[in-house]
């Protein structure tokens, strides 16, 4: 029986430089340069957009994603690094703190192991949908793991992109597309990394068709939105009419 892991680090920065937190170019530069600092490769160039509290940006890396949310009014920022590759969390922590002149920080680094063979249908071998206690007040971040998904969907760029766009519509966070950005990268021979940024909803999706597994992380200000998106994603990824 083989094992797989997903390592996630959440970090909250306090006492940051407000001007840097409000600067799209600074956030973009951080997301662009971070992968090389932790010996990883970029697969999706950084995308940065405004949200209700400040800025939100994401960069896709070959093993998952790096995201940053800034809250200038509180001189705070929330960073997430999720990956299937080992990394030096001290290097990441030092770099993000220096980029935004943080006076202090607190972080959590957890590794979740999943079994990649003989997974009983419907069984969750990894805790899913837990809201991070490290997200600053006003933000909620939940990681969801989905097993026994339909493999053909997990390797379909159009379906995954449509899932992200319709998740925004289903959650009713915004009836307009202004401020929404979607980026997607398809691995060879299989697997997809995709991201949606919106002023009130962000999603980071990673699929492993060979394992019938998907990871979908959701960032929002509303637990109702997170639950609505989770329900919709299940409907899409568990479409048995295609099997």
N, C-alpha and C positions, 0 to 999 in steps of 0.2 A: 504494500500500500504506500503510495507516494504522498508527500506533503508539499504544500505550497504556503507561502506566507505573504501578508500585506503589512507593511510597517508604516505607521502613521504618526507624525509628530504635529502637535498643535502648540502654537506659541502665541502668547498675548504680550504685546509691547506696551509699556506705559511711559509717559513723559516724553513722547516723541516730538520731533520738530514739526509743527503744524504745517509749515509751508511745504515741506517735503511730502507730507501725507496728502496734500491737496494737489500735488504736481503729477499729472499723468506720465510725463516723461521720466520722472524719478521711479515711479512704480514699474513702468515698462522696463527701464534699465535694470532694476532689481530682478525681475522675472527673466530677463534675457541672460543675465550673467550668472545667476545662481546655479544652473545645471553644471557648468564647467567647474564651479567651486566645489561641488560634491561628486565630481567624476561621473556625471551622467550626460546623456545626449538629449537635445531638444527635438521633438517631433511636431509640435504645434507652436508656432511663434506666439509670443505674448499678445493677449487681447486685454485691453483695459477700457472700462466704461464707468460712468457715474452710477451711483446707487443712492438711496435715500439718506444714507449717513455719511457718504464720502465717495471713495473709489473702490472698485473691485477689479481684480485682474487675475488671469490664469495663464500658465504656460504648460503645455503638454510635454512630458518627458517620456523616453522610451519605455519606462517602467511604471508610469502613472502621471501625477500632476503636482504642480506647485501653485498655490493660490494665495492671494493677499487681499484683505479687506481693510480699508483705512477709515478711521473715525476722527477726523481733525478736531471736531468740537471737544472731544475728550482726550485729545493727544494720544490716542491709542490705535493699535493696529492688531489684526488677527492673521496669523500665517498658518498655512497648512501644507505639509509635505507628505504625500502618500506615495509609496513605492513598493515594488516587489524586489528591490535590490538593497543590500546593506549600505548604509551611509554613516558618516561621522556627524552625529547630531550636534556636537560641540562646534564644529566648523560652521554648520548652518545657523546655529543660534548666534554665534559671534558675528557672522556676516550680516544677518538681517538686523541685528541691533545696531551695528555700525552704520548701515545704510540710512536708517531713519533716526539716528541719534537718540536711541531709547535710553532712558535713565534706569529702567529696571524691566524685568520680564518674568513670566512664569510659563512653564511648559509641561507637556505630557508626551511621552514617547511610548507607544504600545505596538506590539507585534502580534497579529492574529494569525494562527495557523489553520489551514483548511486542508481537508483530505481531498485529493483529486481523483481518487478511484473508488468505485463501489459506494457511491453516495446514494442512500435510499431516497426515493422520490419524496419531495416535500419536507425533508429533514433539514434543519438549519445547523450546520456544524460550526458556524461562526456567528457571534452575536451580531444582530442586524438592526439598524434603525435607531441606535442609541444616540441621543442628543448629547453632544460634547459639553461638559461642564466648564470647559476652558474658554468657550466663545464669550466675548465681552457682552455685557448687558445690552439687549436690543437685537442680538443675533442668535440664531440657532443653526447648528451644523449637525447633520445626521448622516451616518454611513450605512448603506444598505448592501447586503450581499445576497444575490439571487442564484440558487442552485437549480439544476434540472431545467434550464431554459431551452428554448427551441434553437438549436445550433445555427440553422440557416438565417435566423433573424439577427443573431449576434455577429454575423459576418456581412450584413447588408447595410452599407453606408446610408442609402436612402431611407431605410426604415429607422435606423438609429437617429438620423438627423430629424426625421419627421416626429419621432418620439419626443425629442427635446423641445421642438417648436410647439407641439400640441400639449406638452406638459405645462408650458407657460399659459396656454389658452385655458386648459382644464382648471388650473389653479386660480384663474381669474385675477392674477396679480397685475395684469396690464392688458388692455384691449388693443394697445398700439404696439407696433414693432419697433418704434423709435427707441433707441438705447439698447436693443437686444442684439447680441452677436453670437453666432454659432461657428465653431471651428471643429474640423474632423480630420483624423488621420487613420488610414488603413494600413495595417501591418501585412507583411508577406511571410508565409502564405495565408495567414488568417489573424483576426483580432482587430479591434477598433478602439481608438481613444477619441473622445469627443467632449466638447465643453459648450455650455450655454451661459452667457452672462446677460443679466437683465437688471434693471434698477431694483427689483424686489425678489428676484429668484435667480440662483445660480445652480447649475448642475454639472457634475463631472462624471463621465461614464467611461468604463473600461470593460471590454468583453474578451472572453477566452472561449471561442466556439468549441475548441477541442475538449474543454472541460464542462461545457454547457453551463458556464458560470459568468456572471456579470457583477461588477461593482458600480453602484450609482450613489454618489455623494450629493447631498442637497443642502444648500445654504439659503436661509430665508429668515425673515423676522417673525414668521407665523408658524406655529406647530400644525395648524389646520392645513396650511399650504403644503407642508412636508408630508402629511398623511395623505392628502389628495393626490400628490404626485406619486407617492409610493404605490398607492392603489392602481393608478393608471399605468405605471411602469410594469407592474405585475401582469396586467391584462395584455400588454404588448409582448413582453418577453416569454410569457407562457401560452402563446397562441398555438394550441394543439391542432388547429385545422391545417397547419402546414406540415404536420408530421405524418 
